[in-house]
Amino acid sequence: MNGHPIAEPTPLTMPFWNGLEKRQLIIQRCNTCHRYQFYPRNFCIHCESRVLTWEPVSSRGHIYSYTITMRAPGPDVAVPYVVAIVELEEGPRMLSNIVDCDPFQIEVGAAVVADFRRENPNESMLLVFRPA
């Protein structure tokens, strides 16, 4: 066990995962109202248009909310670790981990930037955030 779930890309989410492999954060944008959304869907959550494209975004945001996890879900998971909701500069919010910092120094509103990690050579690249 490696301590985290294994990503299982679908045809709908494949552009997101392909972007991570290139160390690029790519999310959906509506061609009608021009707003971004995450997680991937077949329609725009803002205007219900079905005309969506995948576009790279800044990879910058801030911590909207977070929790420090003190109890490991398995024997191979180091604690403490941070699970956060990150609000991207473009608007959408994403659930991810905050890495490369003291978990007890994190604050709501702190600037973060996307980072890309691979836990195992045979697994998908993962999206995490670190302090900016």
C-alpha positions as YAML, in Angstrom:
chain: A
units: angstrom
residues:
- id: 1
  name: MET
  ca: [0.00, 0.00, 0.00]
- id: 2
  name: ASN
  ca: [1.35, 3.41, -0.96]
- id: 3
  name: GLY
  ca: [-0.88, 5.57, 1.23]
- id: 4
  name: HIS
  ca: [-3.01, 7.31, -1.39]
- id: 5
  name: PRO
  ca: [-5.75, 6.28, -3.80]
- id: 6
  name: ILE
  ca: [-4.76, 5.39, -7.33]
- id: 7
  name: ALA
  ca: [-6.09, 7.76, -10.00]
- id: 8
  name: GLU
  ca: [-8.42, 6.18, -12.52]
- id: 9
  name: PRO
  ca: [-8.78, 8.63, -15.43]
- id: 10
  name: THR
  ca: [-11.93, 8.49, -17.53]
- id: 11
  name: PRO
  ca: [-12.44, 9.82, -21.06]
- id: 12
  name: LEU
  ca: [-13.95, 12.96, -19.50]
- id: 13
  name: THR
  ca: [-11.03, 13.58, -17.09]
- id: 14
  name: MET
  ca: [-8.18, 12.46, -19.36]
- id: 15
  name: PRO
  ca: [-7.19, 16.02, -20.46]
- id: 16
  name: PHE
  ca: [-6.68, 16.97, -16.81]
- id: 17
  name: TRP
  ca: [-4.43, 13.95, -16.17]
- id: 18
  name: ASN
  ca: [-2.54, 14.46, -19.44]
- id: 19
  name: GLY
  ca: [-1.86, 18.04, -18.35]
- id: 20
  name: LEU
  ca: [-0.46, 16.88, -15.02]
- id: 21
  name: GLU
  ca: [1.91, 14.54, -16.87]
- id: 22
  name: LYS
  ca: [3.25, 17.66, -18.63]
- id: 23
  name: ARG
  ca: [3.41, 19.49, -15.27]
- id: 24
  name: GLN
  ca: [0.63, 21.80, -16.36]
- id: 25
  name: LEU
  ca: [-2.70, 22.50, -14.69]
- id: 26
  name: ILE
  ca: [-5.45, 22.32, -17.32]
- id: 27
  name: ILE
  ca: [-9.15, 22.75, -16.48]
- id: 28
  name: GLN
  ca: [-12.39, 23.26, -18.38]
- id: 29
  name: ARG
  ca: [-13.55, 26.65, -19.60]
- id: 30
  name: CYS
  ca: [-16.95, 27.40, -21.08]
- id: 31
  name: ASN
  ca: [-16.90, 28.82, -24.61]
- id: 32
  name: THR
  ca: [-20.24, 30.56, -23.97]
- id: 33
  name: CYS
  ca: [-19.83, 32.36, -20.61]
- id: 34
  name: HIS
  ca: [-16.00, 32.04, -20.50]
- id: 35
  name: ARG
  ca: [-15.94, 30.85, -16.89]
- id: 36
  name: TYR
  ca: [-13.71, 28.07, -15.60]
- id: 37
  name: GLN
  ca: [-14.89, 25.01, -13.72]
- id: 38
  name: PHE
  ca: [-13.46, 22.09, -11.83]
- id: 39
  name: TYR
  ca: [-14.15, 19.12, -11.56]
- id: 40
  name: PRO
  ca: [-14.75, 18.11, -15.21]
- id: 41
  name: ARG
  ca: [-18.33, 17.83, -16.43]
- id: 42
  name: ASN
  ca: [-20.14, 17.53, -19.75]
- id: 43
  name: PHE
  ca: [-21.81, 20.93, -19.28]
- id: 44
  name: CYS
  ca: [-21.01, 24.34, -17.83]
- id: 45
  name: ILE
  ca: [-22.10, 24.65, -14.19]
- id: 46
  name: HIS
  ca: [-22.64, 28.40, -14.70]
- id: 47
  name: CYS
  ca: [-24.74, 28.61, -17.88]
- id: 48
  name: GLU
  ca: [-25.38, 24.94, -18.81]
- id: 49
  name: SER
  ca: [-23.66, 25.26, -22.17]
- id: 50
  name: ARG
  ca: [-22.21, 22.04, -23.52]
- id: 51
  name: VAL
  ca: [-19.42, 23.83, -25.40]
- id: 52
  name: LEU
  ca: [-16.36, 23.44, -23.18]
- id: 53
  name: THR
  ca: [-12.65, 23.50, -23.87]
- id: 54
  name: TRP
  ca: [-9.62, 22.57, -21.81]
- id: 55
  name: GLU
  ca: [-7.24, 25.44, -21.07]
- id: 56
  name: PRO
  ca: [-4.08, 25.87, -19.03]
- id: 57
  name: VAL
  ca: [-4.46, 28.10, -15.98]
- id: 58
  name: SER
  ca: [-2.00, 30.07, -13.85]
- id: 59
  name: SER
  ca: [-1.51, 27.28, -11.27]
- id: 60
  name: ARG
  ca: [-1.70, 29.95, -8.55]
- id: 61
  name: GLY
  ca: [-4.30, 30.39, -5.87]
- id: 62
  name: HIS
  ca: [-4.88, 30.69, -2.15]
- id: 63
  name: ILE
  ca: [-5.98, 28.44, 0.67]
- id: 64
  name: TYR
  ca: [-9.74, 28.74, 1.05]
- id: 65
  name: SER
  ca: [-10.01, 26.21, 3.88]
- id: 66
  name: TYR
  ca: [-7.90, 23.38, 5.29]
- id: 67
  name: THR
  ca: [-7.53, 20.71, 7.92]
- id: 68
  name: ILE
  ca: [-4.47, 19.13, 9.45]
- id: 69
  name: THR
  ca: [-4.80, 15.38, 9.50]
- id: 70
  name: MET
  ca: [-3.20, 13.79, 12.54]
- id: 71
  name: ARG
  ca: [-4.38, 10.21, 12.12]
- id: 72
  name: ALA
  ca: [-2.99, 8.18, 9.25]
- id: 73
  name: PRO
  ca: [-5.47, 6.25, 7.08]
- id: 74
  name: GLY
  ca: [-2.85, 3.50, 6.72]
- id: 75
  name: PRO
  ca: [0.57, 2.44, 7.95]
- id: 76
  name: ASP
  ca: [2.46, 4.01, 5.04]
- id: 77
  name: VAL
  ca: [1.04, 7.53, 5.43]
- id: 78
  name: ALA
  ca: [3.13, 10.10, 7.28]
- id: 79
  name: VAL
  ca: [1.28, 12.49, 9.57]
- id: 80
  name: PRO
  ca: [0.57, 15.28, 10.05]
- id: 81
  name: TYR
  ca: [-0.48, 16.28, 6.55]
- id: 82
  name: VAL
  ca: [-2.69, 19.04, 5.19]
- id: 83
  name: VAL
  ca: [-5.82, 18.61, 3.10]
- id: 84
  name: ALA
  ca: [-6.99, 21.93, 1.70]
- id: 85
  name: ILE
  ca: [-9.49, 23.55, -0.57]
- id: 86
  name: VAL
  ca: [-7.47, 25.78, -2.88]
- id: 87
  name: GLU
  ca: [-9.22, 28.56, -4.76]
- id: 88
  name: LEU
  ca: [-7.47, 29.14, -8.08]
- id: 89
  name: GLU
  ca: [-6.91, 32.67, -9.39]
- id: 90
  name: GLU
  ca: [-9.35, 31.74, -12.15]
- id: 91
  name: GLY
  ca: [-12.10, 30.96, -9.62]
- id: 92
  name: PRO
  ca: [-12.60, 27.21, -9.27]
- id: 93
  name: ARG
  ca: [-11.81, 25.46, -6.01]
- id: 94
  name: MET
  ca: [-9.87, 22.21, -5.82]
- id: 95
  name: LEU
  ca: [-9.26, 19.72, -3.04]
- id: 96
  name: SER
  ca: [-5.57, 18.87, -2.67]
- id: 97
  name: ASN
  ca: [-2.67, 18.59, -0.25]
- id: 98
  name: ILE
  ca: [-0.39, 21.41, 0.85]
- id: 99
  name: VAL
  ca: [3.24, 20.25, 0.91]
- id: 100
  name: ASP
  ca: [6.74, 21.54, 1.65]
- id: 101
  name: CYS
  ca: [5.77, 23.54, 4.72]
- id: 102
  name: ASP
  ca: [5.10, 23.26, 8.43]
- id: 103
  name: PRO
  ca: [1.43, 22.21, 8.62]
- id: 104
  name: PHE
  ca: [0.96, 24.30, 11.76]
- id: 105
  name: GLN
  ca: [2.07, 27.50, 9.99]
- id: 106
  name: ILE
  ca: [-0.59, 27.33, 7.27]
- id: 107
  name: GLU
  ca: [-3.25, 30.04, 7.21]
- id: 108
  name: VAL
  ca: [-6.47, 30.61, 5.31]
- id: 109
  name: GLY
  ca: [-5.75, 33.07, 2.51]
- id: 110
  name: ALA
  ca: [-2.09, 32.03, 2.12]
- id: 111
  name: ALA
  ca: [-0.83, 32.08, -1.46]
- id: 112
  name: VAL
  ca: [-0.02, 28.70, -3.00]
- id: 113
  name: VAL
  ca: [1.21, 27.38, -6.33]
- id: 114
  name: ALA
  ca: [0.63, 24.02, -8.00]
- id: 115
  name: ASP
  ca: [3.28, 21.36, -7.85]
- id: 116
  name: PHE
  ca: [3.33, 17.93, -9.42]
- id: 117
  name: ARG
  ca: [4.38, 14.72, -7.68]
- id: 118
  name: ARG
  ca: [4.60, 11.08, -8.60]
- id: 119
  name: GLU
  ca: [4.56, 8.73, -5.61]
- id: 120
  name: ASN
  ca: [5.44, 5.67, -7.67]
- id: 121
  name: PRO
  ca: [6.90, 5.44, -11.19]
- id: 122
  name: ASN
  ca: [3.96, 3.28, -12.29]
- id: 123
  name: GLU
  ca: [1.29, 5.72, -11.12]
- id: 124
  name: SER
  ca: [-0.22, 8.95, -12.42]
- id: 125
  name: MET
  ca: [1.25, 12.34, -11.65]
- id: 126
  name: LEU
  ca: [-0.58, 13.97, -8.73]
- id: 127
  name: LEU
  ca: [-1.48, 17.61, -8.17]
- id: 128
  name: VAL
  ca: [-0.42, 19.17, -4.86]
- id: 129
  name: PHE
  ca: [0.12, 22.77, -3.80]
- id: 130
  name: ARG
  ca: [3.01, 24.41, -1.96]
- id: 131
  name: PRO
  ca: [3.42, 27.87, -0.48]
- id: 132
  name: ALA
  ca: [4.05, 30.50, -3.17]
...
